[in-house]
Amino acid sequence: MGKNTSHGMGKTATKVVAASGLVAVFGAGAAIGAPAAIADSTSTTSSNTAPSSVQTQVRKSVTLSGSPDGTINSSASAMVTQVSAVGNGQASVQVPVGADSARNLDGFSSVPISGQTATFNLNPNGNEEQRIYTKSSNGPIKVKATATLNGKPINPGEIVGQTGVLAVNYEVVNTQTQKQTVTYKDAQGNDVTQEVDVAAPIGGTVDIVLPQGFNEITAKGASIGGDGTGATKLSFSLVLFEPLGNRVANFGYQTRIADGTLPQAQFTFLPIVPLDNSTIASTKEAYTGGAKTGETIYGAGTQIGENLLKLQDGAAKLTTGLQKAAKGAAELADGLNNKVVPGANALATGADALDSGANTLAGGLGGEFNDGMTQLNEGLVKLQAGVNALPAAVKAQLEADPTYQMALAGLKSLSDNGPAAKGAVDGLYAVAATLAGGGGAGACANVGGSGKTCTQLQTGADTYILGAQTLGGLLYVGLPALIDEVLDGVQSQLLGTPSAPGINALVAGGAQLQDGLEGTIIPGANALADGTGKLAAGANTLADGLPTAADGATQIADGLPAAVEGTQAIESGAGQLKTEGADKLATSGETAQADYAFKVAQIEAIQQVGLSGSNIPYGPATGPNTQTSGVYQLVLAPASTGASNGLVWGLAALGLVVAGGAGVWVWRRHAGA
């Protein structure tokens, strides 16, 4: 239905002017005569003629009539084309009219038509206007009216004289669509290509006047007002293209009637160039912002979902660790309660006993034992002094005397045969003392008879000697000599020479033992006592503290399963939050972004349709400085047997409908030199 083509007249451009009837749809800026933004759609051709100063305006108005139910009377469909020129000079304008012939409404001359395109040759020298009438198709808009009375379907043409609750519904369909391929970005930044049906950008208004007597009126989406005569006027605004509206519109009203009728409905449909209207342009910007917001929401939801996955993974690892910790804590609590605490108590008891023994040891070493060692050492010193004082002759005699062995045997016998030996030993030591004092062996010659020098020996050993079975043959007078010999032998055998290392080593060892006892053993024993005291104190402290540690370990062991349940809940909750929250957020953002981006692509597609002028009845006119407008007007007759659309048709025939009083959206095409 018309393309922008060049006719050797230079540049062309398109422009939309809004009509007052669509102010409610697209805002106050859409008033008739208020130009919208110019949308260039140009083609350049060569021209050998001077630029024309003639401004031409072409208005096309298709008038349609139909029955109350929306059935179009095709035989009455017509289009009036009005061409107005202003300026000086000549201009030729080609106008597609969709017919092979036309009636000149301003005279009897014919307008040349070739290939359903009429050519208007204009020479205004001020102002000039030409109008023609042609037959028309029913246009791209289909209307269907349905009605119910008291909830039951009724033919709209049969409502006359009815009483009750009347509900009327109109369905309007924009049938002019074309397939286009649109491309837009998805939330990930990828190109999405989609083939869509793009409806021709057409808006419209519907005016219905309900006569007096129509009461309890409701009309969703309508502007309702009185007309000053008792009637009620309903005005509906239609946007018959996506995404701003829908190519199929349903609307209507409900009222209570008495002896009623179905009023006429007047439809006006106007082709538009969408983005030349500020409201539609703002809507596109809002859709663009919505797409960006959707992309942001998608990104946020995706990022949150990824972080929730990390949280879920971390919670799973934490759960595993806590499960191991719970097992270890249980083992620790069991060990502390059943082994460590009892062991610590036993350790404390043992340490107390050890401390007591160490104190006893330290006390003994420093008391009686040390005193005894001191006395032993002093006795050995004296013994050494006595041995050193023995005469050398006595020592030599003892070593040479054969009786020595016998004396030793006797002494052994004395030692082995009873307590009486003690007295003999005492006597022998007394003899030794006498000898050490300078007495000779002869001094004891008469021991058995005189008793002057060996009284002690006789007193201590008499009983044992007289009763000894091995000495039964001894004579009393020979005993002193034997004893002298024995004493000498004993002295020599037991004491040795002063230079012999035995007694000296014994004395030296005794001194070293005492030194070691006082210098090392006793201090060590005291240090040991101090250490065991501290050990006992520490062991008791450990024993006192371990039950608390055991209780704490038990509480930890008891609490860790709950912590495991908590981390498992976190893991589960993170997964659920991702599924129910972040994923849905990302999906909603992705869906919103795609929806808004698709709507923007749709608006851009219908913008191209509007710029092409294909929504104008039979397409736009071409010529220098030419503007083209188009409008479809449909009147559905009222449900009245005497109703006629003759008046409307007569007005259309006279060209009054397109004179501008009704108001239209105009698609204009300018051609400049």
VENWOQUI-V844439 format. One record per helix or strand. SS is the DSSP state (H for helix, E for strand). FROM is the first residue (numbers start at 1). LEN is the number of residues. If there is no record, write none. Layout:
((SS;FROM;LEN) (SS;FROM;LEN))
This chain:
((E;11;7) (H;20;7) (H;28;3) (E;35;1) (E;39;1) (E;55;12) (E;72;1) (H;74;3) (E;78;10) (E;91;6) (E;103;2) (E;113;2) (E;117;6) (E;126;10) (E;141;9) (E;152;3) (H;156;3) (E;164;11) (E;177;9) (E;191;9) (E;202;9) (E;215;4) (E;223;4) (E;232;8) (E;248;10) (E;265;7) (H;274;3) (H;278;89) (H;368;22) (H;392;9) (H;403;14) (H;421;16) (H;441;4) (H;455;13) (H;469;3) (H;476;20) (H;501;112) (E;622;1) (E;626;11) (H;646;9) (E;666;7))
